[in-house]
Amino acid sequence: MVLNVSGVGEFDDESKNAVIVRIRDISLKVLRLDRVIASKAAANREKDRIVMPALRSTWAAIQSRQEKKKRARSRPEKRASALRSRRKPGTRTPRK
């Protein structure tokens, strides 16, 4: 059990913002990736420095995807148009 990690707060504080990951029948509470990055940056060990570019790239991709989803939700007319354009030719959209 980890009680304190370099670069982040106490376990109880970090646990409030942790993510639940389910692996088969087990649910695990894990730090968000941005908090893992903060911890590795603070530890500044060679093995942490080696993986930092991959972690930062992954975090940037996650942020970009979330921003795209957020923009799509704020413009429902464009979302509907995009969905219509993905239909196979000859198919119709069911009427409400």
C-alpha positions as CSV (number, residue, x, y, z in Angstrom):
1,M,0.0,0.0,0.0
2,V,1.3,3.4,-0.9
3,L,0.7,6.2,1.6
4,N,2.7,9.1,0.0
5,V,4.2,9.6,-3.4
6,S,6.7,12.2,-4.5
7,G,5.2,15.2,-6.2
8,V,1.6,14.6,-5.3
9,G,-0.4,15.0,-2.1
10,E,-1.3,12.5,0.6
11,F,-2.9,9.3,-0.4
12,D,-6.3,10.3,1.0
13,D,-6.3,13.6,-1.0
14,E,-5.2,12.0,-4.2
15,S,-7.6,9.1,-3.7
16,K,-10.6,11.5,-4.1
17,N,-9.6,12.2,-7.7
18,A,-8.4,8.7,-8.6
19,V,-9.9,6.7,-11.4
20,I,-11.5,3.3,-11.0
21,V,-10.0,0.7,-13.4
22,R,-11.7,-2.6,-13.8
23,I,-9.6,-5.7,-14.6
24,R,-11.7,-8.8,-14.9
25,D,-13.5,-9.0,-11.5
26,I,-11.2,-6.6,-9.7
27,S,-11.7,-2.8,-9.4
28,L,-8.6,-0.8,-8.7
29,K,-8.3,2.8,-7.8
30,V,-5.4,4.4,-9.6
31,L,-4.0,7.9,-9.9
32,R,-4.9,9.9,-13.0
33,L,-2.2,10.1,-15.6
34,D,-1.4,13.7,-14.9
35,R,-0.8,12.9,-11.3
36,V,1.5,10.0,-12.2
37,I,3.4,12.4,-14.5
38,A,3.7,14.9,-11.6
39,S,5.0,12.2,-9.3
40,K,7.6,11.0,-11.8
41,A,8.8,14.5,-12.5
42,A,9.3,15.1,-8.8
43,A,11.1,11.8,-8.3
44,N,13.4,12.7,-11.2
45,R,14.9,9.2,-11.4
46,E,16.5,8.0,-14.6
47,K,13.8,5.3,-15.2
48,D,11.1,8.0,-14.7
49,R,12.9,10.5,-17.1
50,I,13.0,7.7,-19.8
51,V,9.2,7.2,-19.8
52,M,8.2,10.9,-19.4
53,P,8.0,11.6,-23.2
54,A,5.6,8.7,-23.7
55,L,3.5,9.6,-20.7
56,R,3.3,13.3,-21.7
57,S,2.4,12.4,-25.3
58,T,-0.4,10.1,-24.0
59,W,-1.7,12.8,-21.7
60,A,-1.7,15.3,-24.5
61,A,-3.7,12.9,-26.7
62,I,-6.2,12.3,-23.9
63,Q,-6.6,16.0,-23.4
64,S,-7.1,16.6,-27.2
65,R,-9.7,13.9,-27.4
66,Q,-11.6,15.3,-24.5
67,E,-11.5,18.8,-25.9
68,K,-12.9,17.5,-29.3
69,K,-15.7,15.7,-27.5
70,K,-16.5,18.9,-25.5
71,R,-16.6,21.0,-28.7
72,A,-18.8,18.4,-30.4
73,R,-21.3,18.4,-27.4
74,S,-21.5,22.2,-27.6
75,R,-22.5,22.1,-31.3
76,P,-25.2,19.5,-31.7
77,E,-26.1,20.5,-35.2
78,K,-22.6,19.7,-36.5
79,R,-22.6,16.4,-34.6
80,A,-25.9,15.4,-36.2
81,S,-24.5,16.3,-39.6
82,A,-21.3,14.2,-39.0
83,L,-23.4,11.3,-38.0
84,R,-25.5,11.6,-41.2
85,S,-22.4,11.7,-43.3
86,R,-21.2,8.4,-41.8
87,R,-24.3,6.5,-42.9
88,K,-24.0,3.9,-45.6
89,P,-25.4,5.0,-49.0
90,G,-29.0,4.0,-49.4
91,T,-29.8,4.0,-45.7
92,R,-32.3,6.3,-44.0
93,T,-32.3,7.9,-40.6
94,P,-35.4,6.7,-38.6
95,R,-37.9,9.4,-37.9
96,K,-38.6,10.5,-34.4
